């Protein structure tokens, strides 16, 4: 058995597209720009990053759906380009969202079809499908058409499909996207159980709490490169020496946000919209008390709750991602 | 795997409201078209031939749109990546889809004949009923294998629909499904000779009307189709790799 379940060295991927016939425009987007990572057997590894960071492209190169433009990768010791079939026998792939299933077939028919595709022996299929339907708690609804399923149920069926052939490495690409909190918690439990039984899991997610709870190690990818890699505790250190001020506000302008970013001691400032309110997050050096300056910069804005707290993994993630936010993916447009 | 795959894909296809509506309307339109064409041509005695030809058009449309449309549907459903990810030769993954579309195409033939009988009183007096019962599935199987060759193109192209639309009418015209090949310009002859649709249509027509021996035509149809299957399998492996390089397996 190979020492590592997943190995990637200098993995790169460039997308090329062409538009127009008379005056064709060629466009190149370098989505992944040299990813190096190793994941041990049985490890639960997280890949975090903002939209367009290169997470899905990286996963698709590792699971053979995309041919890398450069670099190399091995799954269980098999090269993803030259030993495609060997790799595919050993991996499962689950992605988030509503797609990827045959809606007009039942869950059982979906699993039966994929069991055939993945070469699960006929005599074992019925038992394996029954086990998995029970594992993902779809027994009892297994003969209903998938088109009538909720998103959580579809997501659980996706997981069952990905596990049919007992893969050694499971790629989970944002499996909890759009899933309600209860279903997401059940999903996390299922993923943790899988890792406990020795399946290597590579998980991408936007939910920091999910990554913090599940993953032994996490890589933060942004702008096509891995920007930080370590245990959740190690990553949290990227926000060491900082404190976080959170201000609930209504009507903060971009100009005010920009002004806050230039205040002495401020390291990061970001804004999320939660319902009707804006939540302004300001990370500052621990030695500075920026609260008074921030509130002064928000003069005239209706404010809600103001809280100061210690940084979390999410704050560390924001710090890492913002550090590279100025860099853009290299795009070349040629006539 | 082929049988289970074809069966489940046929199940998925036959439950589509769009497919059901199309399956109800298209055979009526095609039967009507064929009947009026032959009546206008002063050959009302050849109405059965017209109905069979119209039915074959339906089978061809089903295979063509099935191979192209089904691949495109897989792309929309997000299942194309999932099935191509299976540790099987790509041709084995796609063949059940094209066979399923050929299976649903059988319905087009039956429906066209039934509508022709009910609406226009076309007598279903087949000269060789047993041979007709063999020639139709043989022709459909052949077209299903031909579909694999077409499907390989559709795996590569995201906008495969444009290609299917341009192929529908020229192929049934050149294959002599409705209009005799002899009535077409001479240059279409070599094109017709290499298309399995030409020989399949000929075999079915010969069985229906008794105008010639069925087996040679059916044999040539299946031989060309097998060649298409082999070529399609080779192309599919090549195309699957190209599609992974060009990132066209997914919708975006």
Interface residues (C-beta under 8 A of the other chain):
Chain A: X15 X63 X64 X65 X66 X67 X85 X86 X88 X89 X93 X95 X97 X99 X100 X101 X102 X103 X104 X105 X109 X112 X113 X114 X116 X117 X118 X119 X145 X161
Chain B: X1 X4 X5 X8 X11 X12 X15 X16 X77 X78 X79 X81 X82 X83 X84 X85 X86 X87 X88 X93 X241 X244 X245 X247 X249 X250
